[in-house]
Every structure is written in structure tokens, then in C-alpha cells.
Amino acid sequence: MTNSSAMDPSKISAALSAAGLVMNADGSVTNPSDPSAPLPPSIAMNGAADGQGRFYSAKEFSALLATNDALCSAPCADEKKPYAEKYSARSALDEARKNIETKRVLAMVDSASPTPPATLKLAQQQAARLEFRLGRIASDTEEGSVVVLEHLTAAMPSLVSEAFLKAVDALSVEPEGGFPKDQKNVPCSLPPVPAPPADLLPEVASLLNIAAVCFCNRENFPLCLALLHASVALTKSAGGGREADLAPLETQATFFLAQAYGAAGDGPNSATYCGLTTVRQLKYDYDAASPPSCSLDPIDWCRNVMTLAGFYANSDTRQADHCYRAVAVVLEAYLSSSPLLAELEYDLKEMQTDLEKSRAEFYMGLLAQAAEVHSYAQEAGTPPAPPPSSEELPPLAVDFSSLLPTLPPAAGFVLPPDRFLASCRSYEFARSIFLPANALISDLLPKHPVDGHVSTHIELCLWRSALFKHVAAFEADEKRKLAMLKKRVEAVEPVLHKGVNEQAYMGLVKTVYHDVGSGYLDLFECKYYRIEGKMQQDPGYQLKQVEAAKCNEFMQKSVSNFSSFIRLYWKPDKMAAMENEGKEDMGDGWMTLNILPDKDELSAYLGAHFRIARLLSKALPKPGPGGHAFVVECLGRSAKRFQFFMDFIDAHMRKGEKKEEFKEELGGLEPQYDIAKQMCELLPLKMQASSQGKSFVGAA
């Protein structure tokens, strides 16, 4: 036994335990495996042949770290044991840590050979560096934040400061009831990180990054963010031309900041740091001259920049378009390079297809927004504003231009949000959006034939239909507008004749029938209002038979498709029974109060019934004798449909407690209900007039 009563037991008990020694109540130290054996004054370590215990020399310690760092970063030799190399490194590092701690203890309790304080301090720092590596391995092997933080907090006093560790300990406890929602994304206050020696700076920055991830996983976002900002400040403060060496750590910190702000619900800050990360990755990891040989992961980079584009799509379309174009340039650079691994080439082509879909959807949404703004502005009589000059455009928040010399400038239609809404008023403007979107869909459709890609094929057809619908809203010439609306129907109607299983793809088929019905409705209204305009200009204008026939054709096709949409809400056995009775042609058989669609489909379901009623109320006389009988028949069916529309709302949405349950839906349906009520009063008069051979347009 060796007496250590002069020492502070709290300073050495943990180290004694790691060395397999026990401190007794009287301050003596015992070897539990052989209590009677005397303790040696020192132990041999590092393979010292002379048997004299000593600390690691700087050269030996550096070699130890280099060997095990290389082992940790070595590729996995056995897929069934993915962490075997890291576990081997962990064993060696843990043994070295125990050696250092044992020597420190024995140096403190052996008063015969006092060790200089500087040597003990260096040993403490060496032990801390080993603790950091053990924590990093625990993080890499997914051992959980508790184990990781045990190692990292043990390293903090020597690698950062005691005060920093105490602050982290105090802030690591989540307040009762959790963090207030408005403070989740606010970094807490930590003491400044003292500038470490140059060779330790990367380890300190990495320690802060890994600890931050642990606290993010615990949803302690304020502490996580504070640690990451401290890491970024530390790497930025390094001089001596070390920017490139420390770039990966700063990039890692900015990447983690993007993730942490996103997890805390702060989208704008998350996007800012995501953009900063992708710019840094391009700057330090990408080589345009030889993409396959650089360290950039093109799949991850492209995916992150596309996610960034998606974030900006609804707030800054110019920035979103810039991101999409950057992804296209990087993908093309890789795909045109050789040699390229087959697996990487496949992934890149898949990513290219995803990019084309994302851009097509983005342009489609942009055109839809432009059409809506144009419509409201026309009603309000607001004149369009000229688009801004390039000098007026603000700088991009995330700019890849200097890093990608072949990156084309943003398209002329992609403007800042405030100027976009004022400038998107001309057909030329709409056409500049329509053309690239339509080209992308043309490229995508052959890659997604209906046989094998049903969902994607139908989705693309619906997108093309929407493009023609929205660009037609800008066309002033009625004939050209009519041609565009025909192309709209032609874009999606063929899907209904490609043998798509209605039961397997019920939702999609419903959408197609509804879209085709809406397309024919637009065609009908375009033609009908053109006739109405002629009659208003010339009271003596005689309706041409070909005009009436075309209008009725569009009306009947619209009714037929809306009826097919309604039919899909019936059960298959009832569908068959109705079809066998021949009642499906104009949809009159699909009116029943026994079907109540889900609330999220109720508006579309009742809207289809209402549109059928409106269409039937506008039937035009057929040529020849009895032409007005067709109008009377349609008016009668229209009255029944309007009455059904009101009966359905009264039965399912207005009685008792249902009125409160469907309060929101009723608010949107009230104007249509009022119109239906008026039409039920008007249609009998119109039927009487039509039976007497009178014809008029625009009564409903």
C-alpha cells in the first residue's frame, strides 16, 4: 500500500478506478486483485524496454494519434462488420488513455519521484485528446448521445476551458415545460472559446460540432446553435493561411446549422446556412475540369440545392431558378465526364430526371400564379408594370455564378416577388414560362410511359394540361385561345383510353375525369361567350348551326366527364347496375343522397354536380325540326340537378349538429346554393319559352 493522504481524493479517484486501483477511506491505495501486494512506484508503458514508467513523448503520442486516425478513416473491409476498424482504434485509444491516467495517478501518489507540473498538464491534455477521439468514434458508431457526451465533456476542460464546460453543463438541462417556441431558434450565451494552439484547433472545432449534434438530437436547440456558432467563429479566427485546411470543419458546422435551424422550425435561417454550405462545398470540393476526381458528393450536393430551390420557389422565384440551373450545370459536368462509375452514372441520371420534374412543376406553379395575378389585375383594371432592368435586380442570397462559369443567367421571367406580381401581365411573359416547362414535360413523358409509370405519366399529362390552361388566360385572340384550350384537353384525355385500372388508381382517374370535364367546360364557355358577344354587338345576329353544334358537343363532353368523375364515388356493384340500365350517358343516374364523400373531396364532388347543372342550362337548339325539344330536355335535367344540389346540402350539411361540422364547407358553397335556388325558379320559365321556339343565350 502507498499512503496518499496528502492528496485530494476527488482529483484522483476516477483515474485510480481506470487503473484498477481503489482508494480506501483512510486515504491508502490498494490493488483489489491482490491487496497484500505492494504497489510499484510506476508502471511500464509505451513498450518501454527499460521498464521505467514514463509519459508519452510528443513524437510517440503523435504517432499513436496518426495510426488510429488512419484506422478510423480506413474503408470498411467487411460489410457485415462496418465498424470493425473503428472498434480496433477505440480499443487502442482507450488503452492509451488508461496508461496516461494510471501514470498521472502514480506520479501524484509517489512523492519519491515528483513529476514536473508541466509534464502533468501535458499528460492531461493528451488524455483529453484521446477522450475527444473516443467521443468521435462513439458518434460515428451511433452509440447514443449519452456516451458521446461523456467523452466530450471529459475532454472540454483541457481542450476548451473549465468555465466553458460549466456553462455547457448548466445549459444542457432543459427547462421545465421545454423551451418556449419563440426561443427554440435563439442561440444561448456561452463563454468565448479560448484560442487553442494551432495543432489543436481542428480538434476543438470538431468537438464543438459533435457536441452540438448530440444536443440537437435532444432538441436542446439553443445550446446546439451556440456550440455551432462558436465552432464557426473559431475556424474563422484562424490565421496563417489555414482557410483551406479548416474549410471542411467550417463547412460541417454550417451544414449542421442548416439542419439545427430547420429542426427548430426556423426555415429562413435554415435556408441561409444550407445555401452557405453548398457554396462552400462547390468552392473547396468541386473541380469543373475533372468532376469525377474531386471530393464533392454530387448526389448529396444536387439534392441539397434542389431542396433549397424548393424553399425559395414560393418566396423568391429568381433564387429558386438560379439553384435549379446550378444543379443542371453540375449534373451535366459529371455526366459528360469520363471515366464515370456505372452506379454513379445511374444515380446521376435519376437525379437529372428528378431535376426536370422539379423544374417543370416550378415553372407550372409560376405560370399558375401569373395567370391568377393577371386575372385579378384585369378585373381591377390595373395596368402592367415594366419588368426591372438587370441593374435594378438585387443580389442573390445564394450565388453560384463565380464558381460555375457556364451557369446561364436567370430567365427573363424570373423576377423578385414584388416585381413579378406587377410585371407578369403579357402573353409574351406567359409564353416565356410556358415554353421551357412544356419542353421539360416533352423530355419526361418518354421516360415515363403509362405502362410501368402510371402515376408519373398521368401527373405529367395533368401538368401539361395546366400549362395550356394558364397560358390561354393571357391570350386575347379568341381563335388562338380556343386552340390552346383544345390542346389542354388533348394533353390529358388520351389517358382515359390507355387501359388504366380505375380501382387501382382511383384518385388519379378521378382527377383526370375532373380535369377533362373542366377542359371541355373551358372550351364550351369560350365558344358560348363568343356567341354571346356577337349577339350583344348585333341584336339581329342569327345563331349558326355549326356554332350551336360545337357548343353542344363541348357541353355534352364536359357533362359526360364530370358524370364519370361522380360515378367513381359509387361502389363497383352499383356502378354496374346503373350502367346496365343505360343511365350513365349524360350522368342523370348518378344523383343519390346515399353517398357522402370525405370532407376533403366534398367540394369537388358537389362542384361537379353544380357544373353539370350550369352546362345543361345553357344548351343551344339543335338544327332542324325539334331542335328546341333538346333544349327543353336539357333544361329539365338542369333543374333536377340544381334541386339535387340543394337537397344534398340540406340533408347532409345543414341539419342539426352537421351545420357546425360542415361550417367551413358551407361557407364556400353558399353562393352556389343561392344560384341553384334562383335557377330552380327561373328554369321552368325558360323551359316554357324554349318550348315555344324562343332561343336566348346567357340566361344562367
Summary of the structure (lengths in Angstrom):
residues: 700
radius of gyration: 37.3
end to end distance: 106.8
largest distance: 127.8
contacts: 2126
relative contact order: 0.03
helix: 67%
strand: 1%
